[in-house]
Amino acid sequence: MSGERVCAGCGRRITGYYVQTLGRDWHPDCFRCAACGKPIEGQFAEHNGAVYHPRCHQERFGLRCAVCGGLIEGQYVNYEGRAYHPDCHKQQFGKRCTVCGEYIEGQYIQTFWGEAYCARHATEYPECYVCQRPVCQRLTGGGKQYQDGRVVCMLCRKQAVDDQGQARAIMQQVQARMAGYTIDTRRVPIPLEMVQLTRLTADGMAGPMARLQGQTHKQIATRDGQEVGRTIEAIYVLGGLPPIYLANVLAHELGHVWLFVQRINGLPEDLEEGLCNLFAYLLHQEQTSPEAQHCIHLLEENPDPVYGDGFRRARAIYEQRGLPALLRGVAQYRRWPRG
């Protein structure tokens, strides 16, 4: 009969108390959650015509974390179209600082080796003179300060060459490698001396140049104003460097030796230093060790206009023309090859 109220839940006539919502009428006991089936008293949520307890609605349709699957309530991170609890997102995608171990928030520094650390640590820990990592217990196992002031991390220190005999053996290996690309100094008597940084700086090497970590002392003998002989007084190299870094220094200094004994004199400074850095680059070019690649990185990224720009210019000509043509042009004209 018209005017009667019919329950939207059971379809039977309603007498007495009832619930009216969503444009329909319900017996109080028929107004039930579509998820748990229990009666709803108080607030509710509606979804596609069905009603739910607010919590049941959230459990069934609420935003869930893509990592843990738990419900997200409050703030969340939207990353590549998926939602995450902030802490879950950190654990899944965040970087942990290799110095303090905490998740990195804000600016950070990434080493050549791939380790990331909070930017603030750059002013809290010294940088390793060799590998450029921050010297700290967690990342490098601590470090050691040499008498000349250099700080070297234990990763580098445990490989360091302190023995003169070992250094000479490494020089002989480098000479053999360099002879393979026509830079042959094996017949040249070369005294080798391991020194501290203060010895190099006292002899005039300072600033970016000191990063080369070596120096060649040469002597031209004359009689009556005429040259009668050339000798290498010594190659000075820093002690306490790991073998590959020592080899890098020796390749550069042996380049100076070769130019000297070949009487390729009077070169512009950026040309001579650029060539010697190119010789060091060739030593590492086919090596795949991370240390060799770091040596190449240091050569490539050197901002010095003599050593850095000189190397980059020499390498560009080498890659375009090859080493023999580059050396012939330098020997003939004593300047940068044209074109």
C-alpha positions as CSV (number, residue, x, y, z in Angstrom):
1,M,0.0,0.0,0.0
2,S,1.3,3.5,-0.9
3,G,3.1,5.5,1.7
4,E,4.5,2.4,3.4
5,R,8.3,2.4,4.1
6,V,10.1,-0.6,2.7
7,C,13.6,-1.6,3.9
8,A,16.3,-1.2,1.3
9,G,18.0,-4.1,3.0
10,C,15.5,-6.9,3.4
11,G,12.6,-5.5,1.3
12,R,10.1,-5.9,4.1
13,R,7.8,-3.2,5.5
14,I,9.2,-0.9,8.1
15,T,7.4,-0.2,11.3
16,G,8.9,1.7,14.2
17,Y,12.4,3.1,14.2
18,Y,14.3,3.1,10.9
19,V,17.4,4.6,9.3
20,Q,17.1,7.0,6.4
21,T,20.2,7.7,4.3
22,L,21.3,7.7,0.8
23,G,17.7,8.3,-0.3
24,R,16.6,5.0,1.2
25,D,15.1,3.6,4.4
26,W,16.4,0.7,6.4
27,H,15.6,-1.3,9.5
28,P,18.3,-0.5,12.0
29,D,19.4,-4.1,12.0
30,C,19.5,-4.2,8.1
31,F,21.7,-1.2,7.8
32,R,24.9,-3.4,7.7
33,C,28.5,-3.0,6.6
34,A,29.1,-4.7,3.2
35,A,32.5,-5.8,4.4
36,C,32.1,-7.3,7.9
37,G,28.3,-7.7,7.8
38,K,27.7,-6.1,11.2
39,P,25.1,-3.3,11.8
40,I,26.3,0.2,11.3
41,E,25.7,2.7,14.1
42,G,27.0,6.2,13.7
43,Q,29.3,7.2,10.8
44,F,29.6,5.2,7.7
45,A,31.2,5.3,4.2
46,E,29.6,4.6,0.9
47,H,31.2,3.0,-2.1
48,N,29.4,2.2,-5.3
49,G,26.0,2.1,-3.5
50,A,27.2,-0.1,-0.6
51,V,27.8,1.1,2.9
52,Y,30.7,0.4,5.2
53,H,32.0,1.1,8.6
54,P,34.7,3.8,8.1
55,R,37.5,1.4,9.2
56,C,36.1,-1.4,7.0
57,H,36.0,1.0,4.0
58,Q,39.6,2.0,4.6
59,E,40.7,-1.6,4.9
60,R,39.1,-2.5,1.6
61,F,39.6,0.6,-0.5
62,G,42.2,2.8,1.3
63,L,45.6,3.7,0.0
64,R,48.2,1.0,0.7
65,C,52.0,1.2,0.9
66,A,53.7,-0.4,-2.2
67,V,56.4,-1.8,0.1
68,C,54.7,-3.2,3.2
69,G,51.1,-3.3,2.0
70,G,49.9,-1.6,5.1
71,L,47.3,1.1,5.1
72,I,48.6,4.7,4.7
73,E,47.2,7.2,7.1
74,G,48.5,10.7,7.1
75,Q,51.4,11.8,5.0
76,Y,52.9,9.6,2.4
77,V,55.3,9.6,-0.5
78,N,54.1,9.4,-4.1
79,Y,56.9,7.9,-6.2
80,E,56.5,6.9,-9.8
81,G,52.8,6.6,-9.4
82,R,52.9,4.4,-6.3
83,A,52.3,5.4,-2.6
84,Y,54.6,4.7,0.2
85,H,54.9,5.2,4.0
86,P,57.8,7.8,4.3
87,D,59.9,5.3,6.3
88,C,59.2,2.5,3.8
89,H,60.2,4.7,0.9
90,K,63.4,5.5,2.7
91,Q,64.2,1.8,3.3
92,Q,63.3,0.9,-0.3
93,F,64.9,3.8,-2.2
94,G,66.8,6.0,0.3
95,K,70.6,6.2,0.6
96,R,72.3,5.5,3.8
97,C,75.2,7.7,4.7
98,T,78.5,5.7,4.6
99,V,79.9,7.9,7.3
100,C,77.2,8.1,10.0
101,G,74.9,5.2,8.8
102,E,71.8,7.3,8.9
103,Y,69.4,7.8,5.9
104,I,70.5,10.8,3.9
105,E,68.2,13.8,3.9
106,G,69.0,16.9,2.0
107,Q,72.3,17.4,0.2
108,Y,74.9,14.7,-0.1
109,I,78.2,14.0,-1.7
110,Q,79.0,10.9,-3.8
111,T,82.6,9.7,-4.1
112,F,84.2,8.4,-7.3
113,W,83.8,4.9,-5.7
114,G,80.0,5.3,-5.4
115,E,79.7,5.9,-1.7
116,A,77.3,8.6,-0.6
117,Y,77.6,10.6,2.6
118,C,75.9,13.6,4.1
119,A,77.3,16.9,2.9
120,R,78.0,18.1,6.4
121,H,80.6,15.4,6.9
122,A,82.9,17.1,4.4
123,T,83.8,19.6,7.0
124,E,83.9,17.1,9.8
125,Y,86.5,14.6,8.4
126,P,89.7,14.9,6.5
127,E,89.8,13.7,2.9
128,C,92.2,10.9,2.0
129,Y,95.1,12.3,0.1
130,V,95.0,9.3,-2.3
131,C,91.4,8.1,-2.9
132,Q,89.6,11.3,-1.7
133,R,87.2,9.5,0.6
134,P,86.3,11.0,3.9
135,V,88.7,9.4,6.5
136,C,86.4,7.8,9.1
137,Q,86.0,4.6,11.0
138,R,82.8,3.4,9.3
139,L,83.9,3.9,5.7
140,T,87.7,3.5,5.6
141,G,88.5,2.0,9.0
142,G,90.1,5.2,10.0
143,G,93.4,6.5,8.7
144,K,96.9,7.7,9.3
145,Q,98.6,11.1,9.2
146,Y,102.1,11.1,7.7
147,Q,104.8,13.3,9.1
148,D,104.4,15.7,6.1
149,G,100.8,16.3,7.0
150,R,99.1,14.0,4.5
151,V,96.1,12.0,5.8
152,V,95.7,8.6,4.2
153,C,92.8,6.3,4.9
154,M,93.4,2.7,5.9
155,L,92.1,1.4,2.6
156,C,95.0,3.1,0.9
157,R,97.5,2.8,3.7
158,K,97.3,-1.0,3.8
159,Q,98.6,-1.1,0.2
160,A,101.1,1.8,0.6
161,V,104.6,1.4,-0.8
162,D,107.2,2.4,1.7
163,D,110.1,0.2,0.6
164,Q,112.6,1.6,-1.9
165,G,113.1,-1.8,-3.5
166,Q,109.4,-2.3,-4.1
167,A,109.2,1.2,-5.6
168,R,112.1,0.5,-8.0
169,A,110.4,-2.8,-9.1
170,I,107.2,-0.9,-9.8
171,M,109.3,1.7,-11.9
172,Q,110.8,-1.1,-13.9
173,Q,107.3,-2.5,-14.6
174,V,106.2,0.9,-15.7
175,Q,109.2,1.4,-17.9
176,A,108.5,-2.0,-19.7
177,R,104.8,-0.9,-20.2
178,M,105.8,2.5,-21.6
179,A,108.4,1.0,-23.9
180,G,105.5,-0.8,-25.6
181,Y,104.3,2.6,-26.8
182,T,107.8,3.8,-27.8
183,I,108.5,5.8,-24.6
184,D,111.6,3.7,-23.7
185,T,113.8,4.8,-20.8
186,R,115.0,1.4,-19.7
187,R,118.7,2.1,-20.7
188,V,118.7,5.4,-18.8
189,P,120.3,5.4,-15.4
190,I,117.7,6.8,-13.1
191,P,118.2,7.1,-9.3
192,L,114.8,6.9,-7.5
193,E,114.2,8.4,-4.2
194,M,111.0,8.3,-2.1
195,V,110.4,11.6,-0.3
196,Q,107.9,13.4,1.8
197,L,105.6,16.1,0.5
198,T,107.6,18.8,2.2
199,R,110.6,17.9,0.0
200,L,108.6,18.5,-3.2
201,T,107.0,21.7,-2.0
202,A,110.4,22.9,-0.8
203,D,111.7,22.4,-4.3
204,G,109.0,24.6,-5.7
205,M,106.0,22.3,-6.3
206,A,102.9,23.7,-4.6
207,G,99.1,24.0,-5.2
208,P,97.6,21.8,-7.8
209,M,101.0,20.7,-9.1
210,A,101.8,19.0,-5.8
211,R,99.0,16.5,-6.6
212,L,101.4,15.0,-9.2
213,Q,103.3,13.7,-6.3
214,G,106.7,13.5,-8.0
215,Q,109.5,15.5,-9.6
216,T,112.4,14.8,-12.0
217,H,115.8,16.5,-11.5
218,K,118.0,16.7,-14.6
219,Q,121.5,17.8,-15.4
220,I,123.1,19.0,-18.7
221,A,126.9,18.8,-18.7
222,T,128.7,21.4,-20.8
223,R,132.3,22.1,-21.9
224,D,133.3,25.4,-23.5
225,G,129.7,26.2,-23.8
226,Q,128.9,23.0,-25.7
227,E,126.7,20.2,-24.3
228,V,128.6,17.0,-23.6
229,G,126.1,14.9,-21.7
230,R,122.8,14.6,-20.0
231,T,122.0,12.8,-16.8
232,I,119.0,12.2,-14.6
233,E,120.0,13.2,-11.1
234,A,116.9,11.6,-9.5
235,I,113.2,11.0,-9.7
236,Y,111.6,12.0,-6.4
237,V,108.3,10.4,-5.7
238,L,106.1,10.5,-2.6
239,G,106.4,7.6,-0.2
240,G,103.3,5.9,1.2
241,L,101.3,5.7,-2.1
242,P,99.5,2.5,-3.2
243,P,101.2,0.8,-6.1
244,I,98.8,2.0,-8.9
245,Y,99.1,5.6,-7.8
246,L,102.8,5.3,-7.5
247,A,102.9,3.9,-11.0
248,N,100.8,6.8,-12.2
249,V,103.4,9.3,-10.8
250,L,106.3,7.3,-12.2
251,A,104.7,7.2,-15.7
252,H,104.5,11.0,-15.7
253,E,108.0,11.5,-14.4
254,L,109.4,8.9,-16.9
255,G,107.8,11.0,-19.6
256,H,109.9,13.9,-18.5
257,V,113.0,11.7,-18.6
258,W,112.2,10.5,-22.1
259,L,111.6,14.0,-23.5
260,F,114.9,15.1,-21.8
261,V,117.1,12.3,-23.2
262,Q,115.4,12.7,-26.7
263,R,116.4,16.4,-26.5
264,I,112.9,17.5,-27.0
265,N,113.5,20.8,-25.2
266,G,111.9,24.2,-24.8
267,L,108.3,22.9,-25.0
268,P,105.5,25.1,-23.7
269,E,104.7,24.0,-20.1
270,D,101.2,22.9,-20.8
271,L,102.5,20.8,-23.8
272,E,105.2,19.0,-21.8
273,E,103.0,18.4,-18.7
274,G,100.1,17.4,-20.9
275,L,102.2,14.9,-22.8
276,C,103.5,13.4,-19.5
277,N,100.0,13.1,-18.2
278,L,99.0,11.4,-21.5
279,F,101.8,8.8,-20.9
280,A,100.3,8.1,-17.4
281,Y,96.8,7.9,-19.0
282,L,98.1,5.3,-21.6
283,L,99.5,3.2,-18.7
284,H,96.0,2.9,-17.2
285,Q,93.9,3.0,-20.3
286,E,93.5,-0.8,-20.7
287,Q,93.3,-1.5,-17.0
288,T,89.9,-2.2,-15.4
289,S,90.7,-1.9,-11.7
290,P,88.8,0.8,-9.8
291,E,92.1,2.4,-8.8
292,A,93.3,2.7,-12.4
293,Q,90.0,4.2,-13.3
294,H,90.4,6.7,-10.5
295,C,93.8,7.7,-11.7
296,I,92.2,8.4,-15.1
297,H,89.4,10.3,-13.4
298,L,91.9,12.5,-11.6
299,L,93.7,13.3,-14.9
300,E,90.4,14.0,-16.7
301,E,89.0,16.2,-14.0
302,N,92.2,18.2,-13.1
303,P,91.1,21.9,-13.3
304,D,94.7,23.1,-13.6
305,P,95.3,25.0,-16.9
306,V,98.7,23.4,-17.4
307,Y,98.3,19.8,-16.2
308,G,94.5,19.4,-16.7
309,D,94.0,21.4,-19.9
310,G,97.3,20.3,-21.3
311,F,96.3,16.6,-20.8
312,R,92.9,17.0,-22.4
313,R,94.5,18.7,-25.4
314,A,97.2,16.1,-25.8
315,R,94.6,13.3,-25.5
316,A,92.4,14.9,-28.2
317,I,95.3,15.0,-30.6
318,Y,96.4,11.4,-29.7
319,E,92.8,10.1,-30.3
320,Q,92.7,11.9,-33.6
321,R,96.2,11.2,-35.0
322,G,97.8,8.5,-32.8
323,L,100.8,8.7,-30.6
324,P,103.6,8.5,-33.2
325,A,102.2,11.4,-35.2
326,L,101.7,13.5,-32.1
327,L,105.3,12.9,-30.9
328,R,106.8,13.5,-34.4
329,G,105.0,16.9,-34.5
330,V,106.1,17.9,-31.1
331,A,109.8,16.8,-31.7
332,Q,109.8,18.7,-35.0
333,Y,108.1,22.0,-34.1
334,R,108.5,22.2,-30.3
335,R,104.9,23.3,-30.0
336,W,101.3,22.0,-30.2
337,P,100.6,20.4,-33.6
338,R,98.2,22.5,-35.7
339,G,94.9,21.4,-37.0
